[in-house]
Amino acid sequence: MKNTALTHIHEGLGAKMLPFAGYNMPILYEGVNAEHETVRNTVGVFDVSHMGEFLLTGERALDLIQKVTSNDASTLTIGKAQYSCLPNNDSGIVDDLLVYKMKDNQYLLVVNASNIEKDWDWITAQNDLGVEMRNLSDDYSLLAIQGPKAVEAMQSLTSIDLSSIAYYHFEVADFAGFEQVIISATGYTGSGGFEIYCKNSDVETIWNKVFEAGKAFGIKPIGLAARDTLRLEMGFCLYGNDINDTTSPIEAGLGWITKFNKTFTNSANLQKQKEAGVSRKLVGFEMQERAVPRHDYEIVDASGTVIGIVTSGTMSPTMNIGIGMGYVTTENSAIDSIIYIRIRKNDVPAKVVRLPFYKK
């Protein structure tokens, strides 16, 4: 079990710690609903240092990224990030990831903690282009400072104008007294804010300064349980739940990051899927009665025939209704379709809705 550089701080704050993706991670501090509301209304901080970071450098770095990822990284300019995925050869997904253009011929890939080794091996196996690859995952920490007050709360810690960093853009700048910190306007919550990439040796000082600067704004530490409810309200996919090695990006509604103006891993088959249509689709749904859908619950039609499976579900802290995502047969995927979630022996009605669930 690995620890982050801040594990001792989380333990000192009384966080409930549990294993997650091979790391000892803070799951809860004061409770999911309270932490969720903090991020929606003010500002909270997640330690997500378990995420992986790969640095790709060289004249053919873009060529390698274009080869292994589904999105079109040629559109990136320095200071811009992109959501993408690594398709496999079986129309599934190795992982979803962020691609940052750091400099000409240099890119940072940010991957899921549970897939660091798998992703590294996958990309390395396809690197016949002489691209220099460095796995920085064990050397860097990542803080997600999220919420509508994040810009105002953190402005005193940097000389750059945080409000000028557009969504999915980043700056490499001073932050909390340290130089060369990546300040990225990305996040997984739908409530605005930043992700801060820094060296492990600097992160404790940065954490303390972040909480000092945010004190007047009611800043709090937030665990991974609330991170999950926040991302689900936004309809963001979680690898291992909503997407995996057997789900295609077309089925998962990720056609918008699957660009066929280039050739990439399994692109011909995925293009056929897009043109011919798929037999199942990932949908969002809201329960029509008070009930909580859970991962792996069966989805059935009005006659009780199984038509799919729940991939993510929770009681929405913001809307106070059961919400979820799951794969259903295409004929049952239209917005406003009524489907049923089999909860124990009861088939509870739910309505297919347009994502995200949470509207600002």
NORHU-V410359 format. One record per pair of residues at least 24 apart in sequence whose ideal C-beta (glycine too) atoms are under 8 Angstrom apart, sorted by sequence separation. I is the first residue (numbers start at 0). J is the second residue. If there is no record, write none. Layout:
# NORHU-V410359
i: <I I>
j: <J J>
This chain:
# NORHU-V410359
i: <76 77 93 94 177 249 307 327 24 75 77 93 157 180 247 306 72 77 323 22 177 250 298 21 68 70 72 93 176 177 249 252 279 298 312 321 20 164 175 250 252 281 292 296 298 19 68 175 247 250 251 291 292 324 75 174 250 289 290 292 300 307 309 109 161 176 289 306 85 175 292 64 72 87 175 286 322 246 285 286 85 285 286 301 303 305 9 85 175 285 286 188 284 300 301 318 187 190 283 284 299 300 318 153 189 241 283 284 298 299 317 5 145 150 188 189 283 284 298 299 315 64 145 146 149 150 187 188 282 298 299 315 3 5 61 143 145 147 149 150 187 189 281 282 297 298 303 4 60 64 143 146 147 149 189 281 282 296 297 3 60 61 143 145 146 188 236 281 282 296 3 58 60 145 146 187 189 280 296 54 57 145 279 280 299 1 56 144 145 187 279 292 56 143 144 234 279 280 293 55 56 143 144 278 279 282 287 290 292 54 55 143 144 278 291 54 55 142 143 156 277 280 290 54 55 141 142 156 276 279 53 54 67 141 240 284 286 52 53 67 141 142 290 52 140 153 156 284 52 53 139 140 155 290 292 51 52 67 139 140 50 51 63 66 139 140 153 288 50 51 138 139 142 152 153 287 288 50 51 138 140 152 286 287 50 63 66 140 286 287 49 51 63 142 152 286 287 51 142 152 285 53 63 144 148 151 284 285 53 62 152 284 51 63 142 284 285 51 62 148 283 284 53 59 144 148 241 282 283 59 60 99 101 148 240 241 283 57 59 240 283 285 57 283 57 283 56 57 107 237 55 56 55 145 250 55 56 54 53 54 53 231 246 53 54 231 52 53 99 231 51 52 53 143 232 241 52 99 145 227 231 232 51 82 228 232 50 81 227 232 52 80 228 79 80 97 228 236 52 79 80 22 78 79 232 234 20 21 48 50 78 231 20 21 48 78 231 19 20 48 231 46 47 48 46 47 46 47 45 44 45 44 44 45 43 44 42 43 252 42 43 80 42 41 42 80 40 41 42 38 39 40 41 42 38 39 37 42 234 233 234 233 234 232 233 114 232 233 113 231 232 113 111 111 5 4 3 125 95 95 52 94 92 47 95 38 42 92 39 48 92 93 38 91 92 91 48 91 92 89 91 92 89 91 92 87 90 84 95 92 46 86 44 86 84 44 44 189 189 44 84 189 42 84 83 84 42 44 46 82 41 42 43 44 45 81 90 41 42 43 44 45 88 89 41 43 44 45 86 87 88 41 43 45 86 87 90 47 69 85 86 90 37 86 45 37 43 90 38 86 37 69 34 70 34 38 69 70 71 34 37 69 70 73 69 71 29 34 35 39 71 28 31 34 38 28 28 31 35 28 31 35 69 4 8 25 27 68 4 26 65 66 67 5 25 26 27 31 66 67 69 4 5 8 24 25 26 27 65 66 4 24 69 5 19 14 15 12 14 9 39 36 35 36 35 32 31>
j: <100 101 117 118 201 273 331 351 49 100 102 118 182 205 272 331 98 103 349 49 204 277 325 49 96 98 100 121 204 205 277 280 307 326 340 349 49 193 204 279 281 310 321 325 327 49 98 205 277 280 281 321 322 354 106 205 281 320 321 323 331 338 340 141 193 208 321 338 118 208 325 98 106 121 209 320 356 281 320 321 121 321 322 337 339 341 46 122 212 322 323 226 322 338 339 356 226 229 322 323 338 339 357 193 229 281 323 324 338 339 357 46 186 191 229 230 324 325 339 340 356 106 187 188 191 192 229 230 324 340 341 357 46 48 104 186 188 190 192 193 230 232 324 325 340 341 346 48 104 108 187 190 191 193 233 325 326 340 341 48 105 106 188 190 191 233 281 326 327 341 49 104 106 191 192 233 235 326 342 101 104 192 326 327 346 49 104 192 193 235 327 340 105 192 193 283 328 329 342 105 106 193 194 328 329 332 337 340 342 105 106 194 195 329 342 106 107 194 195 208 329 332 342 107 108 194 195 209 329 332 107 108 121 195 294 338 340 107 108 122 196 197 345 108 196 209 212 340 109 110 196 197 212 347 349 109 110 125 197 198 109 110 122 125 198 199 212 347 110 111 198 199 202 212 213 347 348 111 112 199 201 213 347 348 112 125 128 202 348 349 112 114 126 205 215 349 350 115 206 216 349 118 128 209 213 216 349 350 119 128 218 350 118 130 209 351 352 119 130 216 351 352 122 128 213 217 310 351 352 129 130 169 171 218 310 311 353 128 130 311 354 356 129 355 130 356 130 131 181 311 130 131 131 221 326 132 133 132 132 133 133 311 326 134 135 312 134 135 181 313 134 135 136 226 315 324 136 183 229 311 315 316 136 167 313 317 136 167 313 318 139 167 315 167 168 185 316 324 141 168 169 112 168 169 322 324 111 112 139 141 169 322 112 113 140 170 323 112 113 141 324 140 141 142 141 142 142 143 142 142 143 143 144 145 144 145 144 145 354 145 146 183 146 146 147 185 146 147 148 145 146 147 148 149 146 147 146 152 354 354 355 355 356 355 356 238 356 357 238 356 357 239 238 239 140 140 140 264 236 238 196 238 238 194 242 188 192 242 190 199 243 244 190 243 244 244 202 245 246 244 246 247 245 247 248 244 247 242 253 251 206 247 206 248 248 209 210 355 357 213 253 359 213 256 256 257 216 218 220 256 216 217 218 219 220 256 265 217 218 219 220 221 264 265 218 220 221 222 263 264 265 219 221 223 264 265 268 226 248 264 265 269 217 266 226 219 225 272 221 269 221 253 219 256 221 225 256 257 258 222 225 257 258 261 258 260 219 224 225 229 261 219 222 225 229 220 221 224 228 222 225 229 263 199 203 220 222 263 200 222 261 262 263 202 222 223 224 228 263 264 266 202 203 206 222 223 224 225 263 264 203 223 269 206 223 220 222 220 222 220 317 316 316 317 317 316 316>
